[in-house]
Amino acid sequence: MRRRTVLAGTGAAALGLAAGLPSARAVATGRSHALSLLGEPALPADFTHFPYVNPDAPKGGTVVQHAIGSYDSFNPFIVRGVPAAGIGLIWMPLMASSQDEASTEYCDLAEWVEVAPDRTWVAFELRGEAAWHDGRPVTAEDVAWTFATLREHGRPFYRAYWGDVVQVLTEGPRRVVFRFRDGANRELPLILGQILVLPRHWWEGRDFTRPILEPPLGCGAYRLDGFEAGRSVSYRRVAGWWGERLPTQRGLNNIDLWRFEYFRDATVALEAFKAGQLDFRQENVARDWATAYDFPARRRGLVKLEEIPHELPTGMQAFVFNLRRPLFQDRRVREALMLAFDFEWANANLFYGAYARTRSYFSNSELASSGLPQGEERALLERYRGRIPEEVFTREFTLPVTDGSGNNREQLRRALELLRAAGWRVANQRMVNAQGQPFSFELLLSSPSFERVALPYAQWLQRLGIEMRVRTVDTAQYQARTDSFDYDMIVDVFGQSLSPGNEQRDYWSCAKAKEPGSRNSIGLCDPVVDELVELVINAPDRASLIQRCRALDRVLLWGHYVVPHWHSRVFRVAYWDKFARPARTPRYGLGFTAWWVDPAKAARIDAERGRR
């Protein structure tokens, strides 16, 4: 299941459970306040707030964060345009995900949810008090219209994610029913609970397929307050908001004004934070975390740095080969390029030892494959013997490990053997094919910060006679090129949750390989993978889901479709000391929307900034 995020353009995934938990078939049937794939929800129907919030947190204050690049749209649901950071704050989903429970959602915009005994439909009853910011009620027609519009005009993801819905009915002004192809898709009720509902009456008469810079209508805790196109955007908390006392919202949305300032470069954004122009940032660059925060305000205690542990599955971040290019269609070639990447050197010299190597598409969870396939997993894979790499059955998948010296001779020697077997040879210190054409390709990036990783990789490949050109482009051009698959190699992230399902179609299926804007950035089209994806989606219980995910993982790994990167198990956050926060953080998220501005701390920070 894809994890919905509040801020447009971000993403996250979750961590594995211990053995012995209830099966994934445990989505409750009948009328309920919550749904869970893993048994009964932890919170009862009369719960008053999530356990990781302060229900009496004060409201007020301002938070300024950064965004990189630019934006040209307030419509984050379509392929065209670059959406503004934070735009998701203005809408609400039918159900809110708990950041403390895996694969569990509680009624939010919906008052209750009902699942058919045979799981062939789900119904949502909207809250009677739910209203758009213009005062009109949120209706079942809005939900049905949102679903139809996103499936027809939205990003290809929606068509894959909702592919098993066959009919949507409005059975009254507040009740909407989604009927399914069958009852096999165990997570579909939760998936539909994630829909951000849009106002039909506002969008009718407007072209949904085009980017817009007109502030859209929402029903959430914030409304768009002001913007300077491409440079900044602000959201203000709605005074007297109808949903403020909901148990899913109490203690959240404590900031009065939330502003995003845009910067072309991450380095400039960091300097703006140090100068006091920004209040809060997550640091994703290990080098900067280790070296860039020794400045006067930090030494005086005005800026805090924290590493906050989480239990999120890390998914797969990687250099991704575009199989639509003939250059990468030979598995031996892809493996050779994987062997040339020296993670141990990069971790020691670039990352200050901060990362662990990612060795699975479901890393940091029980869904990750390991060793050789056994039991149900092996029996499943035996169906495909002869159609998948034989190594699946005979060798444990491992990634090369070097001594970190930068002298990666053994792995480069093996890479050279693979390239020769694939028909390449070295001539005049260049790798060429039988026609004398050089092995040359481009790595497309959207941020200069990744160049420090890419350029050493290019040097390692150069030792093989391979030219990798590193090109960094602005956000708009990057999105346009990736949406149309106009690249040789990119950096991509395939986020995973504890309950993988329908989103796997968008990642790996043949149907999505040619659909512009899909998440199948690899261009992967393999009937075996398609079948494994459907088996994952329709797993009858938790035990089978684990085995099917491991089988899919193993086939993907041995396909050598990516050069795996690395992951961390903490959030690295830096902030000016104006905030307070709940006593504990949730297991599966940072929970920043539960923080609040402490007036006394904020006054001190403002005074100190004013003296600079």
N, C-alpha and C positions, 0 to 999 in steps of 0.2 A: 504494500500500500504506500502510495506516495504521501509524504508528510507535507501538509499545507503550511505555508509560511505567511506571516503577516505582511512583511515588507516585500513588495514586488521585486523579482529578480534575485532573491536569495533562496537558498535551499538548505536542507539538513536531512539526516537519516538517523536511525536508532540502533540499539545494541541487543545482542542475543539474550534469551532467557535461560534460566537454569532448567535442568530436566525435571519432569514431574508435573509441569503445569498443565492445565486443562487443554483440550484440543482446540484447534482453530475453528472447529465447527460449533463452538460454544456461544455464537452470537444468539442472544436471547430472542425468542419469538414472543409475539403478543405485544401489548402496549407497554412502553418503558420510558424512563428518563435518560437512558444511556444504552450504548452498544459496545460490546467488546468481543474481539476475536479470541481472547485467551481466558474465557471464563466470566464470572460475575464481575461487574465494575466494582472498584474499591469503595466508591462513595455511594451512599444510599440516596433514595429519591428526595429526601428532605435535607440534603447537604446544603450548606449556606455559602461555602466558598472553597476554592482549591486549597490544599494544605500547604502550598508553597507561596502563598500570598499573605500579606497583612491586610485583613478585611477592613481595618480602620485607617489605612494609609491616607495621609493628607493629600489633597489635590493642589496643584499649582506649579509654578515655575516653568522654565524653558530648557529644552535640550537641543543642542546643535550638533549634528553629526555630518560626516562627509559622504559624498558619493563620487565615483570616478567617471570621467567622460562627459556625457551630456544626455539630454532627453528631448524628445519632441512629441510626446503623447501622454495622455492620461487614460489610455485604453491598453491595459496590460494583457488583454486576452487574445490578441490577434498577432499575426506574423509581422505585419508592417509596423514600423516605428519602434522607437526605444522608449519604454515606459518610465515615468518619473519614479524615483525611489520613494517608498513608503505609501504609494497610492492605495495599496490594499487596506490601509487603516480606515478607509471611509466606508467599507462594506462589512457585512457579517455573513458567516456561514450558517447553514441550518443547524449544525452541531459543532461544538468546540472540542478540539483534541486536548486531552490531558497531557501535560508535559511530565507528569509523574508516573504515567501508566503507558505501557506499550499497547498500541492498537486499540485504544479506548477513546470514545467520544461521548460527550454529554450534550443534551439538548441546549441550544443557544437561541437562535432565531426561531427555531421550532420549540413548541412547548412539550411535545412528546413525539415518540416515534413508535411505529408498529411494524413488525416483521411477520409475514405470513408463516404459518406452521411448516409449510413445505418450502419456504424461502424463495418463492417465485415472485414476490412483490414486497415493497416497503412503502409505508405511508408516513408522511410528516404532517402534523397539525401545527400551524403557525400560532405564535402568541397573539392574543387579541390586542395587546398594547403596542405591538411592533409597528413602527411608523418610519416613513422616509423623512428626510430633513425638511421637506416642504409640508409636512403634516399629514400627507395621505397615507393610508394603511398599506402595509406590506401584505400582498395577497398570494394565494395559490397560483393565480395567473402569472404573477411575476416570476415565481419559481419555474413554472412550465415554460414560459417564454425564455428565461435565462438558459435553461437546458437546451432548448431547440436552437437558440441563436448561437450558443457556444459550439454545439456539435456541428452546425452548418457553416459558421463563419469564423469560429475561433481557431486557435492553434491546433495542428493535427493531433496533439496529445489528447484532446478531449474525445475525439472520435475513437481512439484506441482505448482510452480509459473507461468510456461508457459504452463500449461496443455491444455489451450483452443486454442493454436496455431496449425493449421492443415497443414500449408504449408508455406515454405519460398522460395521466388523467387528473382533472381537477374535480373533486367531489365536494364542492362547496367553496365558499370564499377563502377558507383557511386550510383546507385539506388537499394535499397533492399526493398522488399514488404513482409509483414507478413500477412497471411490470417487466419481468425479466424473461429471457429466452428459456431458462430453466432454473433450477435451484442449486446448480453446481458451483456458481461463483460466490464463494463464501464471504468475500469482503465487499461485495457491491453495495450493500446497505450503508456501510461506513464511508465508502467512496462518495456516494451521493450526499451524505451528510456534510461533506467538505465544500459543496457548491457555495461560492460567494454569490448571493442573490442580487440581481440588478433590477432597477425600476423600469418596467415596460413602458409606462407612460412618458418617461423622460427620453428614452432612446428612440421611440417611434417618431419618424420624421427625420432622424439622423442616420447617417450611413455608418453602420457598425464596423464595416470592413476597413475604414480609414482611420489613421491616427487623428486624435483631437487634442486641442489645447484649450477647450472650454471646460471649466470645472464640472465634473460629473456629479450627479445626485447620489447620495448614499444613505444608509440607515445606521451606520456604525458610530463608535464613540467619537470619531473625529470627522471634521469636514475640511475640505481644501480651503486654506485661509488666504493664501497669496502665492504668487510665483513670478519669477523672471525666467522666461523660457530658456531652458538649457543651462541655467546658472544656479537657481535655487528654487526650493518649493517648501511651503509651510503648511502644517495641519494644526487646527485649533480644536481642542476638546469641546464638545457640544454641551453647553450649559443646560442642565435639566434633562439630559439625555434619558430616553425612556428605558434603556437597558442597564442603567448604572447599578441597580440592585440585584440583577440576576446573579445566581450563584456562580455562573461561569465568567462573570465580568467583575464581580466585587473584588476590590483590591488591585485591579489592573487599570491601565489607562490613567495613570495618576498625574501625568505631565500635561500642563495646560497648552503649551505651544511646542510643537515638534518641528524642527527645521532641518533640511538637508542642504548643505552647500556643496556645489560641484567643483571638482578640481580635475584638471587634465592629467595630472601625474600624482601617483601615490606618495612620492617623496615630498612634494609641495604640501599635500594634505597633512602629512606628519608634522611638517614645520608649522602649519597653521594650528594644529593641536598644541604644540609646544608653546606657541605664542598666545594661547588662550582664546583663539577664535572658535575652537571646537571643544565640546565638553566630554565626549565619550568616543572610544574607538576600540574595535577588536583588532588585534595585531596578528596578521597572518604571515608575516615575514620573520623567520627565526633570527636572522642576522640583526634586524632592527630591534627585536625584542631584547637581544643580548647586548646591543651596543648603542642604540639611538636614544635612550631615555635618561641619560645622565645630563640633566640640564637644571638650571637653578630652581625652578618651581618644584621639580621632583625632589631635589635635595632638601628643600624647605618644608616638605610634607604637604604641599598643595596639590600634588598629583599622586595618585595611587596606582600601583601596578599589582594585578592579581592573576594567578592561574587557578581557574575554577574547574574542578574535575567534572566530567560528564560520562554518561554511559551510552553514548550514541554509537550505532554502527557507522563505520567510516566509508562504506561503499568503495568505489574505485575512482581515484583521480589518476590520470595517465596522459602520456603522449599518445594520441590516437591516430592510427593509420586510416586513411580514406581509401577503402577497398574499391571505390569507384574509379580510382586511378590504376591503370595496368601495372604500374611500378610495384604495387604492394599486394598483388593478388597471389603471389607465391608464399606459402607459409614459411618456407625456409628463409626467405628474404626478411620477413617480419621478425623471425626469431633472431637472425643475425643482428638486426638493428637493436633488438632488446638486449642482446649480450653486450653491446658496445657501451651501454649506459652504466657508469660506475657510481652506484648509489653510495657506497661506503665513503668514497672520496668526497662526494657532494655533502653528505651528512656531516662529515668532520670539518670540512673547509668552508661550507656555505651555510649550514644549518646549526652549527654549534652543538651537534649531537642531539637535537631536539626531537627527531622523528624516528618512527619505526617504519620499515618497508611494508608496503601493502602487497599482500600475497594472495588475495582473493577478491572477487567481485562483491563478496558479502563479508568483508573483513571485520574483525572485532565482534563476531557473532557466532552462534552455534550453527548458522546456515553455511558457513565456509567449509569447503572441502579440505581434506587432509589425508595423508597416507595414501593407500590404495582403496578403491571402492569396495565396499563390503555389503552383504545382505541385500536389502531392498534396493539400495542405490546401484549395486552391481547388476542385479537382475534387470533393472530398468535400462541401464546402459548396454546390456547385452543385446537388446533389441536393435541397437544401432551399430553393432560390430561390423566393420567394413565400410561404414559411412562416417565414422569419426576416427581421429588419430588413434593408432594402436597403443600409443603411450598411455592413453587413458587407463588401460588395464594393466600395464606392466611397470610404470614408473610413477613415483610420487612427483607431483609438480613442484619444482623449486625454482627460485631465482638465483642468479649467480651472486656469489659473495666474494669480494676482493679484500686485499689488505689495506685499502684506503690510501695507498701511496700515490695513486694516479698512474701507476705502471700496470695497466690492465692487459698484459700480454696474453695470458692464457685464454681469456674470454675473447679477445680480438682474433686469436688464432682459430678458435672454434668458429667464430663468425665468418672468417675468411673461407673456411672449409664449406660452410653452408652456402655462401654466395657462389662459390665455384660450382657446387652441385646444382645450383639453380641456373647456371649458364652465364655467370658473370666472371670476368677476369680483370686483372690489373694490367694496364698498358700506359706507360709513361706516367706512373704514379696516380693514375685515375682508374676507377672502377668503371668498366664498360661492358656492354652486352655483345652478343654475336654480331650485331650490326655496327659496333663501334660507338654506340650512343652512350654518353656518360650517365652514371647514376647520380642524379641531381634532383633535389626537391626543396620545397619551401615549408618551413614551420611558421604558421600564422599565429600571432599573439595579439591580445587586446591591451596588454599592460607592459610597460618597460621593466617592471619589477621582476618579471620572469626571465628576462634576458640573461641574468647572471647564472641561471641554471641551463638555459638553452645554449649559450655560447660554449661552455666547456663540452657539452654533448656534441656540438658541431665539430669541435677539435678532435674528439675521440673518433668520430665518424671519418674525419679527414685522414686519419691514420690508415683507414681501410680504402682510401681513394674515393670516398663518398662525399659529395658536397651537400650540406644542409644549410640553406639560406634562412636566416632568422629575420622575419619581417613583422614589425609592430604597427598596427593601424588604429585609428580612433574607434570608439565604441560603435558608432552608427555603421561604419564600413564593416567592422568585424561582424556585427549581427547580420547585416545584409549578405555577407559572403558565407557565413555559417548556415544561415537559413536556406541558401541555395546550394549548399555543399561545394562551394567554390574554394577548395583548399586541398593541399596534399596531406598536411598533418596539423593538428591543433592540440591544445590542452583541453581536456573535458573531464567532467565529473559525473559519474553514474551513481547518484545517491541511492541508498537502500534503507529500508525500514526493517523492523522485526517481522513484518508480515508482507513479503513481496507478493505482487499480484499483477493487476491489469497494466500497471506502468511498464512492466517488462515487454509488453508488445511494442511500446513506443521506442524502447531501447534497442531491441534486437530483431524485430520481425521483418520479413520480406515486404509486407504491405507498406511499412514505413520507410524502407530503404530509399524509395524514389519520391517520397512525399515531402515537398519543401517545408521546412520548419519543424520537422519531426526531430525526436531526440536520438534517432539512429544515425549518429554522426559517423560511425564506422562504415556505414553502407552495408551492413551485414545482411546477407540473404542466404539462409541455410535451412532447408526443410526440417532437418533434425532439430535445430535450435527452435524453430517455430513450434514443433511438437512439444518440446520440453517446456517452452513458455506456457503453452496451454495446460500442460500437466501441472505446472506450478499454480496457475490461476485456479484450477479445479481440484486441487488437493482435498481429499475428503476429511483429513484431520491434521493436527499439528505434526505428528510423527512423520506422516507422508510428505507434508510440506518441507520439512527439514531435508529429507532424503532427496526430494525432487530438486530443491534449490542446490544441494551439493552436486547433483548430477549436471545441472545446467552450468554451475560454476566451473566444474571440471572441463566440460566441453569448451567453454569460452576461454579458459586459461590455456588449454592446449592448442587453441586456434591461433595464439600469439597475435591477437588483434590490437594490442596496446603495449606500450612500455610502461609498466606500473610505476607509480610514484610512491608516496609516503603518507603518513597520517599522524595526528596527535590526539591524545585523549584528554586534553584540557582546553578550555577557552582562555585565551590570553587577552585580558582587558586592561585598558589604561583609561583613567578618568580623573577629571578635576574633582577634588574632594567636596562636592556639593550634594552628594546623594546619600540616601539611606536605603536599605533593602531588607527584605524578610530574613529571618534567622537562617533559613536554608534555601538552597537552590533546587530546582526540580532535577530529576534524574536524566531527563532526555531533552534538556534545553537550557539556555542561559537564563531565561525568565526576566529579561530586562524590562519588559512592560509592567512588571510588578515593583520595580524600583520607584522611588519618589525623590523629589527635591526637598532637602532639609533647609528650611528658611534661614536658620542661623548659620549653617555651613555656607549656604549660597551667598549670604551677605558678606562673610569673610572673604570668600573667593572673589566676589565682585570688587571688594575694597582693595585686595591685593593686586588684582588685574589693573585697577584704576591707577595704582601707583607706578606702574611700569612705564 
